[in-house]
């Protein structure tokens, strides 16, 4: 009895073929499944992107992160205060997914970029 090596035909599309008596077995690469490793696993069904949108790809996935987040799974907060200190005339406080500016007196706006007009009037009473 001679065993035919089914692996010579490269049946495993995304994996390694192991010849066995009377058949073969595929060991699939990560992200692939099926008898011949022909079926893409949808990794997005597990919601891997903590702060972003998951995009399934052949053999994997990619996260499109929301503003203020980075990392393979959008799991790391960007510290805007240390990277580019956005508060022009104020104190920057990092927050999850963003930041907040505490403006100095006389300044306003999201980044403390707008000067407030302060009028002072002196009233003199003459009698």
C-alpha positions in Angstrom: 0.0 0.0 0.0 1.5 3.3 -1.1 0.3 6.6 0.5 -0.3 9.4 -1.9 1.2 12.7 -0.6 -1.7 15.1 -0.9 0.5 18.0 0.1 2.2 18.1 -3.3 -0.9 19.8 -4.6 -0.6 22.6 -2.0 -4.2 22.3 -0.7 -3.7 24.5 2.3 -4.3 28.1 1.0 -3.1 29.9 4.2 -1.3 27.3 6.2 1.1 24.4 6.3 0.2 20.9 4.9 1.0 17.8 6.9 0.7 14.5 5.0 -1.1 11.7 6.9 -2.0 8.2 6.0 -4.9 8.4 3.6 -5.1 12.2 3.7 -3.6 15.4 5.0 -4.1 18.0 7.6 -3.7 21.8 7.4 -2.2 23.9 10.2 -3.6 27.3 9.5 -1.8 30.7 9.8 -3.3 33.1 12.4 -6.5 34.6 11.1 -7.5 31.7 8.9 -9.7 28.6 9.4 -11.3 25.8 7.5 -10.2 22.4 6.2 -7.8 24.1 3.7 -7.3 27.3 5.6 -9.4 29.1 3.0 -11.8 30.9 5.4 -10.9 34.2 6.9 -11.7 34.6 10.6 -13.6 37.8 11.3 -11.7 39.1 14.3 -14.0 42.1 14.6 -16.8 39.9 16.1 -14.8 40.0 19.3 -14.7 43.8 19.4 -10.9 44.1 19.8 -10.9 47.9 19.2 -11.4 49.5 22.6 -11.8 53.1 21.4 -12.3 52.8 17.6 -13.8 51.0 14.6 -12.7 47.5 13.6 -12.0 46.8 9.9 -11.7 43.0 9.1 -9.0 42.2 6.7 -7.7 38.9 5.2 -6.0 37.1 8.0 -6.3 39.9 10.5 -8.0 43.2 11.4 -7.1 46.9 11.7 -8.5 49.5 14.2 -9.3 53.0 13.1 -9.0 54.9 16.4 -11.2 57.7 17.7 -9.4 61.0 18.2 -7.2 60.9 21.3 -6.4 57.2 21.2 -3.6 55.1 19.6 -2.3 51.5 19.7 -3.1 48.3 17.8 -6.5 48.1 19.7 -6.9 51.8 20.3 -6.2 51.1 24.0 -3.7 53.9 24.7 -4.7 57.4 25.5 -2.7 60.1 23.7 -1.4 62.7 26.2 -2.0 65.8 24.2 -0.5 68.0 27.0 3.0 66.5 26.7 2.9 66.0 22.9 1.9 69.5 21.7 0.6 71.5 24.7 -2.5 72.9 23.0 -3.4 75.4 25.7 -1.9 78.7 24.4 -2.7 80.8 27.6 -3.6 78.2 30.2 -2.9 74.9 32.0 -3.5 71.7 30.1 -5.1 68.7 31.8 -5.0 65.3 30.1 -8.2 63.4 30.0 -9.2 60.0 28.5 -9.4 60.6 24.8 -8.7 64.3 25.0 -7.7 67.2 27.2 -9.1 70.3 28.9 -7.6 73.7 29.2 -7.9 75.8 32.3 -7.4 79.3 31.0 -5.5 82.2 32.5 -7.5 85.3 33.5 -8.4 87.2 30.4 -8.3 84.3 28.0 -11.1 82.0 26.8 -11.8 79.3 24.1 -11.1 75.6 23.9 -7.4 76.2 23.7 -7.4 79.5 25.6 -6.6 81.3 22.4 -9.2 84.1 22.5 -8.5 87.2 24.5 -11.4 88.6 26.5 -12.2 92.3 26.2 -12.1 93.7 29.7 -13.5 97.2 30.1 -12.8 99.1 33.2 -14.6 102.3 33.9 -13.8 104.9 36.4 -16.7 106.9 37.6 -15.9 110.2 39.1 -18.7 112.0 41.0 -18.3 115.7 41.3 -20.3 117.5 43.7 
